[in-house]
Amino acid sequence: MKDRAAAMAEFKRMLIWIAIAAVLMVIGALWYLSLYTEMRLSLVLATIGGVFLSVLLGCGLFAAAFFSDKSGHDQSVTDATSHSGDDR
């Protein structure tokens, strides 16, 4: 139980860093676009939504995989699905 609490705290910390990285990526993308094109509201909203959600989804799924491993969920599934050989 102690490992799960530590894993949950680390997962929350990772999500905060992922959100910060996503905001920085949006700022970078908007800056890059402003160099080469006129900034319209639709472009800005699409860039914010696309870049932010893509970074959040991609990194969030990796963070969830690491959380699953560190919290012991993967091991409990492995233990539950392993066959001792007497079932067959």
C-alpha angles and dihedrals in degrees: 000000000000091000091052093053091049090047091050092051091050091047091054090048090051091051091053091052090046091053090049090050090049092052091049090049090052091050090049093048092049091048091050092049091048089060094060109025145030111271111236125178093248091052092049094048093046091049093048093048097042100044097038096047094043093052092043094049097044097045093037092058091051090048090050090052091051091046091051091053097044096045094054097247092121092052093049090052091047090050092048094050100040114106121219092208098250093096092072 
